Amino acid sequence: MLKTHIEDQILIAKLAGGNTSAMDRQTLEHLQKAVDQVNVKEEIKGMVLTGQNRFFSTGFNLNTFMAFETLEQAGDFIAFADRVFFNIFTCTKPVVCSMNGHAVAGGLILSMAADYRLLSNHPKTKVGMSEINIGVPLSSVQTGIMRFGLDSDRVYRNLLYFGKLINSAEALQQNIVDEILNPETLMDRAKTIVSSWMDTPGKPFMRLKKELKRDASAIMEARLSEKKRYQNLDFFLDKDVKDSLARVQASMA
């Protein structure tokens, strides 16, 4: 589920899927509609992504993954998710992520598709990539988004290979996020950034962003068109992986 509204000429998109702001097909469809609205409507300056309660997002709804019975079902979902994340990554206007709480797995990937990341400075807030622990690797597009958003291959390696969750101070130290703030100031700061980038003569931000992301976008666009990449998702049908997904889902119930 995604709740959207316009505030100060900025589209606020709040992830609201269950207790952990998990994303399912409907959420992705609504995210796509939000990006389309931002791109098309001249009066909208940009978009702020946020979550609810203590969670920005724990990523994709694991029930979706567990329901895959064929490679075609898995491929259709991941291909669509990749396209939506790519469209957020290439949104023509500013996208700022106001991470109000935990950002894990697909939730962190979504944040990396944004142009700037703010994270709650709550002592219990955690971010990280848990895919290696449950047996689900990243797609090439997800990898491209993560690699662009992170400072170095070493940070990428540590996040992905060790699968550990880190606190907000560590996330800032490793440049995974740009600022850590008190939770009550996150949204105002996010809107201020969007406005500061767009309230300029001629709006050069839009061209600057396009050029900055040109090479990475071209590589990801090529990957999206390679249909065979979405036929190699047999791990989703692996019994051990399904059992692992079920355990994680049960722990979040």
Salt bridges, closest charged atoms under 4 A:
GLU7 OE1 - HIS5 NE2 2.85
GLU7 OE2 - LYS191 NZ 2.49
ASP8 OD2 - LYS191 NZ 2.92
GLU29 OE2 - ARG25 NE 3.44
ASP115 OD2 - LYS209 NZ 2.84
ASP115 OD1 - LYS213 NZ 3.01
ASP153 OD1 - ARG147 NH2 2.91
GLU179 OE2 - ARG189 NH2 2.82
ASP199 OD2 - LYS45 NZ 3.07
GLU211 OE2 - ARG214 NH2 2.37
GLU221 OE2 - ARG83 NH2 2.98
GLU226 OE1 - ARG229 NE 2.29
ASP243 OD2 - LYS239 NZ 2.76
